[in-house]
Amino acid sequence: MWRGMIVLAGLLVQAGIAHADSRFFCSADDKQARFTLESGFESEAGHRLNHFRGALVIKDAAQATVFGKRVFESQHLTNHWSRDGDLLLEVFDGGSDDTGGATLDLVVVAGERGKAAANFSGTYSLTIAGGSEPYAAQGKVSCGTK
């Protein structure tokens, strides 16, 4: 009997490992920007965020003086969604004294509902407001799972 319980416990542990939390990564590198974002969501109901980090380089010389290189952490992720093949990440940097009141908003929308895949694509939009002049960029993004 103990032997059967040990085998059952081992199978349950393996099943738990097979349904581990999901990690997503997205990146883009075009004439406007280069960035990477990495996020993790719990596999249980609600898919709560359990990890986020990212980095961004804006290539436009006029914007690079304010938001040239930024590192993002969990507090910058203001909106996120991961469900059934869809992924949405919104990163907001309210700036600080070094941005002169300018703010940055980066939105990534990728995947296709009902078609979960290891690698998928989407789009990003990047806006900077409150600076000397508004800035907007859009492009393609590549994403995947780990």
ROSEKE-459246 format. One line per field, with one value per atom (N, C-alpha, C, O): residue number from 1; atom name; x, y, z. Coordinates in nm, 3 decimals, decimal comma, padded with zeros to 5 digits. Layout:
BEGIN
resi	(NUM	...)
name	(CA	...)
X	(X	...)
Y	(Y	...)
Z	(Z	...)
***
This chain:
BEGIN
resi	(1	1	1	1	2	2	2	2	3	3	3	3	4	4	4	4	5	5	5	5	6	6	6	6	7	7	7	7	8	8	8	8	9	9	9	9	10	10	10	10	11	11	11	11	12	12	12	12	13	13	13	13	14	14	14	14	15	15	15	15	16	16	16	16	17	17	17	17	18	18	18	18	19	19	19	19	20	20	20	20	21	21	21	21	22	22	22	22	23	23	23	23	24	24	24	24	25	25	25	25	26	26	26	26	27	27	27	27	28	28	28	28	29	29	29	29	30	30	30	30	31	31	31	31	32	32	32	32	33	33	33	33	34	34	34	34	35	35	35	35	36	36	36	36	37	37	37	37	38	38	38	38	39	39	39	39	40	40	40	40	41	41	41	41	42	42	42	42	43	43	43	43	44	44	44	44	45	45	45	45	46	46	46	46	47	47	47	47	48	48	48	48	49	49	49	49	50	50	50	50	51	51	51	51	52	52	52	52	53	53	53	53	54	54	54	54	55	55	55	55	56	56	56	56	57	57	57	57	58	58	58	58	59	59	59	59	60	60	60	60	61	61	61	61	62	62	62	62	63	63	63	63	64	64	64	64	65	65	65	65	66	66	66	66	67	67	67	67	68	68	68	68	69	69	69	69	70	70	70	70	71	71	71	71	72	72	72	72	73	73	73	73	74	74	74	74	75	75	75	75	76	76	76	76	77	77	77	77	78	78	78	78	79	79	79	79	80	80	80	80	81	81	81	81	82	82	82	82	83	83	83	83	84	84	84	84	85	85	85	85	86	86	86	86	87	87	87	87	88	88	88	88	89	89	89	89	90	90	90	90	91	91	91	91	92	92	92	92	93	93	93	93	94	94	94	94	95	95	95	95	96	96	96	96	97	97	97	97	98	98	98	98	99	99	99	99	100	100	100	100	101	101	101	101	102	102	102	102	103	103	103	103	104	104	104	104	105	105	105	105	106	106	106	106	107	107	107	107	108	108	108	108	109	109	109	109	110	110	110	110	111	111	111	111	112	112	112	112	113	113	113	113	114	114	114	114	115	115	115	115	116	116	116	116	117	117	117	117	118	118	118	118	119	119	119	119	120	120	120	120	121	121	121	121	122	122	122	122	123	123	123	123	124	124	124	124	125	125	125	125	126	126	126	126	127	127	127	127	128	128	128	128	129	129	129	129	130	130	130	130	131	131	131	131	132	132	132	132	133	133	133	133	134	134	134	134	135	135	135	135	136	136	136	136	137	137	137	137	138	138	138	138	139	139	139	139	140	140	140	140	141	141	141	141	142	142	142	142	143	143	143	143	144	144	144	144	145	145	145	145	146	146	146	146)
name	(N	CA	C	O	N	CA	C	O	N	CA	C	O	N	CA	C	O	N	CA	C	O	N	CA	C	O	N	CA	C	O	N	CA	C	O	N	CA	C	O	N	CA	C	O	N	CA	C	O	N	CA	C	O	N	CA	C	O	N	CA	C	O	N	CA	C	O	N	CA	C	O	N	CA	C	O	N	CA	C	O	N	CA	C	O	N	CA	C	O	N	CA	C	O	N	CA	C	O	N	CA	C	O	N	CA	C	O	N	CA	C	O	N	CA	C	O	N	CA	C	O	N	CA	C	O	N	CA	C	O	N	CA	C	O	N	CA	C	O	N	CA	C	O	N	CA	C	O	N	CA	C	O	N	CA	C	O	N	CA	C	O	N	CA	C	O	N	CA	C	O	N	CA	C	O	N	CA	C	O	N	CA	C	O	N	CA	C	O	N	CA	C	O	N	CA	C	O	N	CA	C	O	N	CA	C	O	N	CA	C	O	N	CA	C	O	N	CA	C	O	N	CA	C	O	N	CA	C	O	N	CA	C	O	N	CA	C	O	N	CA	C	O	N	CA	C	O	N	CA	C	O	N	CA	C	O	N	CA	C	O	N	CA	C	O	N	CA	C	O	N	CA	C	O	N	CA	C	O	N	CA	C	O	N	CA	C	O	N	CA	C	O	N	CA	C	O	N	CA	C	O	N	CA	C	O	N	CA	C	O	N	CA	C	O	N	CA	C	O	N	CA	C	O	N	CA	C	O	N	CA	C	O	N	CA	C	O	N	CA	C	O	N	CA	C	O	N	CA	C	O	N	CA	C	O	N	CA	C	O	N	CA	C	O	N	CA	C	O	N	CA	C	O	N	CA	C	O	N	CA	C	O	N	CA	C	O	N	CA	C	O	N	CA	C	O	N	CA	C	O	N	CA	C	O	N	CA	C	O	N	CA	C	O	N	CA	C	O	N	CA	C	O	N	CA	C	O	N	CA	C	O	N	CA	C	O	N	CA	C	O	N	CA	C	O	N	CA	C	O	N	CA	C	O	N	CA	C	O	N	CA	C	O	N	CA	C	O	N	CA	C	O	N	CA	C	O	N	CA	C	O	N	CA	C	O	N	CA	C	O	N	CA	C	O	N	CA	C	O	N	CA	C	O	N	CA	C	O	N	CA	C	O	N	CA	C	O	N	CA	C	O	N	CA	C	O	N	CA	C	O	N	CA	C	O	N	CA	C	O	N	CA	C	O	N	CA	C	O	N	CA	C	O	N	CA	C	O	N	CA	C	O	N	CA	C	O	N	CA	C	O	N	CA	C	O	N	CA	C	O	N	CA	C	O	N	CA	C	O	N	CA	C	O	N	CA	C	O	N	CA	C	O	N	CA	C	O	N	CA	C	O	N	CA	C	O	N	CA	C	O	N	CA	C	O	N	CA	C	O	N	CA	C	O	N	CA	C	O	N	CA	C	O	N	CA	C	O	N	CA	C	O	N	CA	C	O)
X	(00,082	00,000	00,087	00,061	00,191	00,280	00,349	00,371	00,381	00,447	00,358	00,406	00,232	00,136	00,119	00,106	00,119	00,104	00,228	00,216	00,345	00,467	00,469	00,507	00,428	00,422	00,322	00,350	00,205	00,103	00,154	00,132	00,223	00,279	00,382	00,385	00,463	00,561	00,495	00,541	00,388	00,315	00,253	00,253	00,199	00,139	00,244	00,218	00,363	00,470	00,508	00,525	00,521	00,554	00,445	00,476	00,320	00,209	00,217	00,189	00,253	00,268	00,379	00,368	00,486	00,598	00,557	00,597	00,479	00,437	00,347	00,339	00,278	00,189	00,251	00,182	00,378	00,450	00,403	00,335	00,440	00,406	00,461	00,561	00,394	00,434	00,523	00,496	00,627	00,713	00,710	00,723	00,693	00,690	00,804	00,842	00,857	00,954	00,916	00,870	00,934	00,907	01,023	01,085	01,051	01,159	01,131	01,059	01,191	01,184	01,316	01,379	01,355	01,476	01,454	01,470	01,416	01,392	01,453	01,534	01,417	01,480	01,435	01,503	01,321	01,272	01,323	01,361	01,325	01,356	01,410	01,396	01,473	01,515	01,472	01,505	01,400	01,358	01,339	01,320	01,345	01,311	01,223	01,246	01,123	01,036	01,024	01,014	01,026	01,008	00,909	00,922	00,808	00,706	00,673	00,692	00,623	00,581	00,443	00,412	00,361	00,227	00,207	00,256	00,135	00,104	00,010	-00,071	00,020	-00,063	-00,201	-00,293	-00,218	-00,349	-00,448	-00,410	-00,572	-00,680	-00,640	-00,580	-00,674	-00,640	-00,511	-00,493	-00,421	-00,294	-00,225	-00,188	-00,208	-00,144	-00,001	00,071	00,040	00,177	00,270	00,244	00,379	00,475	00,617	00,710	00,635	00,769	00,757	00,678	00,835	00,843	00,973	01,018	01,034	01,150	01,164	01,112	01,235	01,253	01,356	01,400	01,392	01,487	01,451	01,403	01,474	01,437	01,546	01,602	01,575	01,663	01,585	01,542	01,566	01,500	01,609	01,704	01,594	01,697	01,683	01,779	01,568	01,548	01,633	01,618	01,721	01,817	01,747	01,795	01,635	01,563	01,503	01,493	01,463	01,403	01,508	01,486	01,619	01,723	01,779	01,828	01,774	01,827	01,741	01,793	01,612	01,523	01,502	01,520	01,464	01,433	01,527	01,483	01,652	01,745	01,754	01,738	01,781	01,792	01,711	01,731	01,620	01,538	01,535	01,535	01,533	01,515	01,381	01,349	01,303	01,169	01,164	01,227	01,085	01,060	00,909	00,833	00,867	00,725	00,636	00,523	00,683	00,599	00,569	00,476	00,644	00,621	00,514	00,461	00,485	00,386	00,247	00,205	00,175	00,046	-00,072	-00,181	-00,053	-00,162	-00,099	00,003	-00,159	-00,107	-00,220	-00,317	-00,204	-00,306	-00,238	-00,160	-00,268	-00,220	-00,330	-00,364	-00,387	-00,493	-00,512	-00,527	-00,511	-00,549	-00,481	-00,545	-00,351	-00,276	-00,259	-00,181	-00,332	-00,321	-00,223	-00,215	-00,149	-00,059	-00,067	-00,055	-00,088	-00,086	-00,001	-00,020	00,091	00,176	00,177	00,204	00,148	00,158	00,254	00,235	00,357	00,462	00,450	00,450	00,441	00,430	00,542	00,558	00,618	00,727	00,686	00,691	00,647	00,605	00,720	00,702	00,838	00,955	00,992	00,938	01,081	01,126	01,189	01,165	01,267	01,330	01,413	01,427	01,469	01,555	01,478	01,541	01,344	01,267	01,196	01,131	01,207	01,144	00,992	00,931	00,931	00,785	00,733	00,612	00,819	00,775	00,744	00,805	00,647	00,609	00,621	00,612	00,642	00,658	00,555	00,535	00,490	00,392	00,427	00,428	00,455	00,488	00,384	00,366	00,316	00,212	00,250	00,282	00,247	00,273	00,147	00,093	00,101	-00,014	00,034	00,076	00,028	00,083	-00,001	-00,081	00,021	-00,047	-00,180	-00,219	-00,248	-00,379	-00,464	-00,425	-00,578	-00,666	-00,696	-00,729	-00,685	-00,713	-00,600	-00,613	-00,487	-00,374	-00,246	-00,156	-00,238	-00,116	00,001	-00,012	00,114	00,232	00,357	00,356	00,465	00,591	00,652	00,715	00,632	00,680	00,565	00,491	00,549	00,440	00,480	00,581	00,402	00,436	00,321	00,211	00,348	00,247	00,299	00,387	00,244	00,283	00,311	00,269	00,384	00,404	00,372	00,381	00,334	00,321	00,391	00,379	00,462	00,542	00,506	00,512	00,467	00,437	00,510	00,526	00,554	00,614	00,535	00,518	00,487	00,407	00,468	00,539	00,439	00,484	00,622	00,669	00,689	00,821	00,810	00,704	00,918	00,918	00,821	00,759	00,808	00,708	00,668	00,750	00,542	00,497	00,575	00,622	00,589	00,660	00,577	00,524	00,566	00,495	00,568	00,618	00,574	00,636	00,557	00,497	00,557	00,492	00,581	00,662	00,565	00,644	00,600	00,502	00,677	00,649	00,731	00,840	00,676	00,743	00,738	00,640	00,843	00,850	00,845	00,912	00,765	00,748	00,764	00,761	00,781	00,791	00,769	00,753	00,770	00,752	00,877	00,952	00,896	01,008	00,952	01,027)
Y	(-00,119	00,000	00,126	00,219	00,128	00,244	00,265	00,377	00,152	00,159	00,227	00,309	00,193	00,253	00,402	00,481	00,440	00,582	00,661	00,775	00,601	00,668	00,687	00,794	00,585	00,596	00,704	00,784	00,706	00,806	00,946	01,039	00,963	01,093	01,137	01,254	01,044	01,076	01,119	01,213	01,052	01,091	01,228	01,306	01,259	01,391	01,501	01,608	01,475	01,574	01,597	01,712	01,491	01,505	01,581	01,663	01,556	01,628	01,776	01,861	01,809	01,948	02,016	02,133	01,945	02,001	02,025	02,125	01,935	01,950	02,072	02,126	02,115	02,230	02,350	02,423	02,371	02,480	02,616	02,625	02,718	02,854	02,887	02,830	02,979	03,020	03,143	03,237	03,142	03,260	03,299	03,215	03,429	03,482	03,582	03,651	03,590	03,693	03,753	03,682	03,882	03,954	04,047	04,101	04,064	04,156	04,218	04,163	04,334	04,406	04,479	04,522	04,492	04,568	04,622	04,551	04,750	04,814	04,953	04,983	05,038	05,170	05,264	05,363	05,235	05,321	05,281	05,365	05,148	05,104	04,962	04,885	04,930	04,793	04,767	04,844	04,658	04,625	04,476	04,401	04,437	04,301	04,312	04,397	04,227	04,217	04,070	03,985	04,040	03,903	03,903	03,980	03,818	03,812	03,667	03,578	03,646	03,513	03,519	03,612	03,419	03,410	03,274	03,173	03,272	03,147	03,066	03,122	02,933	02,847	02,825	02,782	02,852	02,828	02,939	03,040	02,920	03,013	03,157	03,183	03,248	03,388	03,428	03,546	03,333	03,357	03,484	03,572	03,491	03,608	03,624	03,526	03,748	03,781	03,745	03,781	03,675	03,643	03,689	03,669	03,751	03,796	03,895	03,874	04,003	04,095	04,173	04,215	04,190	04,278	04,312	04,241	04,419	04,459	04,569	04,628	04,595	04,702	04,758	04,686	04,888	04,958	05,057	05,125	05,063	05,165	05,232	05,165	05,363	05,438	05,493	05,556	05,469	05,505	05,647	05,699	05,708	05,845	05,939	05,943	06,014	06,099	06,204	06,235	06,258	06,361	06,304	06,374	06,177	06,113	06,046	06,027	06,012	05,938	06,017	05,957	06,149	06,228	06,210	06,221	06,183	06,167	06,020	05,979	05,939	05,798	05,707	05,603	05,744	05,666	05,522	05,432	05,498	05,361	05,355	05,436	05,260	05,243	05,096	05,008	05,070	04,936	04,934	05,026	04,829	04,818	04,705	04,601	04,729	04,628	04,615	04,682	04,531	04,500	04,622	04,622	04,726	04,844	04,918	04,999	04,894	04,959	04,887	04,945	04,764	04,686	04,722	04,676	04,805	04,857	04,777	04,785	04,700	04,618	04,492	04,500	04,378	04,253	04,152	04,151	04,068	03,968	03,851	03,870	03,734	03,612	03,509	03,463	03,471	03,371	03,311	03,383	03,179	03,104	03,154	03,168	03,180	03,221	03,371	03,415	03,451	03,597	03,647	03,592	03,750	03,815	03,966	04,015	04,038	04,184	04,231	04,187	04,320	04,380	04,530	04,576	04,607	04,752	04,800	04,775	04,869	04,920	05,072	05,137	05,128	05,273	05,323	05,277	05,417	05,480	05,625	05,707	05,656	05,792	05,889	06,007	05,839	05,924	05,967	05,917	06,056	06,113	06,247	06,303	06,298	06,427	06,427	06,530	06,311	06,305	06,309	06,318	06,302	06,306	06,440	06,459	06,530	06,660	06,653	06,736	06,554	06,538	06,455	06,433	06,407	06,321	06,181	06,133	06,117	05,979	05,891	05,937	05,763	05,665	05,555	05,507	05,514	05,406	05,309	05,348	05,184	05,080	04,969	04,912	04,939	04,835	04,727	04,757	04,602	04,486	04,402	04,365	04,371	04,283	04,173	04,201	04,047	03,938	03,812	03,799	03,720	03,592	03,594	03,694	03,482	03,468	03,379	03,266	03,430	03,356	03,217	03,201	03,119	02,981	02,910	02,792	02,978	02,918	02,939	03,011	02,877	02,888	02,825	02,716	02,894	02,846	02,883	02,975	02,810	02,838	02,969	03,041	03,001	03,127	03,193	03,128	03,323	03,395	03,540	03,585	03,613	03,752	03,845	03,801	03,972	04,072	04,210	04,226	04,310	04,449	04,521	04,478	04,630	04,717	04,859	04,896	04,938	05,082	05,150	05,107	05,254	05,328	05,475	05,533	05,536	05,679	05,747	05,692	05,869	05,954	06,083	06,146	06,122	06,244	06,333	06,287	06,463	06,556	06,612	06,695	06,569	06,621	06,744	06,806	06,778	06,895	06,878	06,975	06,755	06,726	06,579	06,497	06,545	06,406	06,314	06,356	06,190	06,091	05,963	05,921	05,902	05,776	05,687	05,734	05,559	05,460	05,331	05,301	05,256	05,125	05,030	05,070	04,903	04,803	04,663	04,641	04,569	04,428	04,378	04,428	04,279	04,220	04,069	04,013	04,003	03,857	03,812	03,869	03,710	03,661	03,508	03,442	03,458	03,314	03,276	03,362	03,147	03,097	03,021	02,969	03,016	02,940	02,828	02,750)
Z	(00,000	00,000	00,000	-00,076	00,086	00,089	-00,045	-00,091	-00,105	-00,234	-00,339	-00,417	-00,340	-00,432	-00,406	-00,500	-00,278	-00,244	-00,287	-00,332	-00,273	-00,314	-00,466	-00,515	-00,539	-00,684	-00,725	-00,814	-00,660	-00,691	-00,660	-00,738	-00,548	-00,512	-00,618	-00,656	-00,664	-00,767	-00,897	-00,962	-00,934	-01,056	-01,042	-01,137	-00,925	-00,904	-00,910	-00,965	-00,855	-00,863	-01,009	-01,050	-01,087	-01,229	-01,304	-01,391	-01,271	-01,336	-01,302	-01,387	-01,178	-01,138	-01,214	-01,251	-01,236	-01,312	-01,457	-01,517	-01,514	-01,654	-01,673	-01,783	-01,568	-01,577	-01,508	-01,436	-01,529	-01,463	-01,516	-01,618	-01,443	-01,482	-01,620	-01,663	-01,689	-01,824	-01,819	-01,744	-01,899	-01,916	-02,063	-02,152	-02,086	-02,221	-02,238	-02,143	-02,357	-02,389	-02,523	-02,613	-02,537	-02,662	-02,690	-02,599	-02,818	-02,855	-02,991	-03,074	-03,009	-03,136	-03,156	-03,060	-03,280	-03,314	-03,455	-03,553	-03,463	-03,591	-03,589	-03,501	-03,683	-03,690	-03,579	-03,552	-03,513	-03,405	-03,267	-03,186	-03,241	-03,105	-03,104	-03,199	-02,993	-02,964	-02,821	-02,730	-02,799	-02,662	-02,644	-02,740	-02,519	-02,478	-02,355	-02,268	-02,346	-02,230	-02,195	-02,283	-02,066	-02,020	-01,906	-01,811	-01,917	-01,812	-01,782	-01,865	-01,663	-01,621	-01,558	-01,484	-01,588	-01,535	-01,470	-01,519	-01,358	-01,291	-01,379	-01,452	-01,371	-01,455	-01,395	-01,465	-01,268	-01,206	-01,243	-01,301	-01,208	-01,243	-01,209	-01,104	-01,297	-01,278	-01,347	-01,377	-01,373	-01,442	-01,390	-01,468	-01,259	-01,198	-01,245	-01,267	-01,260	-01,297	-01,182	-01,068	-01,212	-01,107	-01,140	-01,061	-01,258	-01,296	-01,412	-01,504	-01,408	-01,522	-01,515	-01,409	-01,633	-01,648	-01,796	-01,883	-01,824	-01,963	-01,977	-01,879	-02,101	-02,132	-02,269	-02,356	-02,286	-02,409	-02,446	-02,360	-02,575	-02,632	-02,744	-02,838	-02,735	-02,842	-02,933	-02,887	-03,061	-03,157	-03,212	-03,269	-03,198	-03,245	-03,160	-03,038	-03,224	-03,151	-03,065	-02,956	-03,112	-03,035	-02,906	-02,806	-02,910	-02,792	-02,704	-02,584	-02,762	-02,689	-02,572	-02,476	-02,578	-02,467	-02,342	-02,230	-02,358	-02,243	-02,209	-02,094	-02,309	-02,286	-02,366	-02,415	-02,380	-02,460	-02,419	-02,502	-02,292	-02,240	-02,111	-02,020	-02,104	-01,985	-01,947	-02,033	-01,817	-01,763	-01,692	-01,617	-01,718	-01,659	-01,559	-01,574	-01,455	-01,352	-01,334	-01,403	-01,243	-01,225	-01,208	-01,257	-01,142	-01,120	-01,249	-01,253	-01,355	-01,483	-01,567	-01,661	-01,533	-01,609	-01,557	-01,450	-01,632	-01,585	-01,635	-01,578	-01,741	-01,794	-01,852	-01,921	-01,826	-01,881	-01,896	-01,820	-01,997	-02,027	-02,096	-02,189	-02,051	-02,115	-02,104	-01,995	-02,219	-02,216	-02,354	-02,452	-02,359	-02,478	-02,606	-02,710	-02,597	-02,715	-02,733	-02,817	-02,654	-02,660	-02,555	-02,445	-02,588	-02,493	-02,513	-02,625	-02,403	-02,406	-02,289	-02,176	-02,317	-02,214	-02,236	-02,347	-02,131	-02,141	-02,034	-01,914	-02,078	-01,991	-01,989	-02,093	-01,869	-01,856	-01,766	-01,653	-01,818	-01,742	-01,721	-01,813	-01,598	-01,565	-01,558	-01,528	-01,586	-01,584	-01,443	-01,345	-01,436	-01,309	-01,342	-01,450	-01,252	-01,277	-01,405	-01,471	-01,440	-01,558	-01,691	-01,796	-01,688	-01,812	-01,832	-01,935	-01,741	-01,754	-01,767	-01,834	-01,702	-01,705	-01,819	-01,828	-01,908	-02,019	-01,968	-01,873	-02,033	-01,999	-02,121	-02,235	-02,097	-02,204	-02,186	-02,074	-02,295	-02,292	-02,406	-02,523	-02,371	-02,467	-02,456	-02,348	-02,565	-02,565	-02,666	-02,782	-02,621	-02,707	-02,711	-02,607	-02,832	-02,853	-02,947	-03,059	-02,901	-02,982	-02,965	-02,873	-03,058	-03,054	-03,126	-03,187	-03,117	-03,178	-03,088	-03,057	-03,048	-02,957	-03,014	-03,131	-02,926	-02,963	-03,033	-03,068	-03,055	-03,125	-03,047	-03,091	-02,931	-02,851	-02,926	-02,982	-02,927	-02,998	-02,920	-02,838	-02,944	-02,877	-02,925	-02,848	-03,052	-03,110	-03,183	-03,257	-03,164	-03,226	-03,245	-03,190	-03,321	-03,352	-03,317	-03,280	-03,329	-03,301	-03,335	-03,420	-03,268	-03,294	-03,163	-03,055	-03,175	-03,059	-03,100	-03,217	-03,002	-03,022	-02,905	-02,790	-02,936	-02,839	-02,851	-02,960	-02,740	-02,742	-02,627	-02,519	-02,655	-02,552	-02,552	-02,657	-02,436	-02,423	-02,316	-02,226	-02,328	-02,226	-02,249	-02,170	-02,353	-02,384	-02,473	-02,481	-02,538	-02,626	-02,743	-02,787	-02,793	-02,894	-02,882	-02,843	-02,914	-02,901	-02,995	-03,101	-02,954	-03,034	-03,037	-02,934	-03,153	-03,166	-03,265	-03,368	-03,234	-03,323	-03,314	-03,211	-03,421	-03,425	-03,499	-03,582	-03,470	-03,539	-03,505	-03,434	-03,558	-03,536	-03,418	-03,390	-03,349	-03,234	-03,248	-03,298	-03,203	-03,201	-03,056	-02,970	-03,029	-02,893	-02,891	-02,995	-02,773	-02,756	-02,611	-02,524	-02,586	-02,450	-02,408	-02,491	-02,279	-02,223	-02,139	-02,081)
***
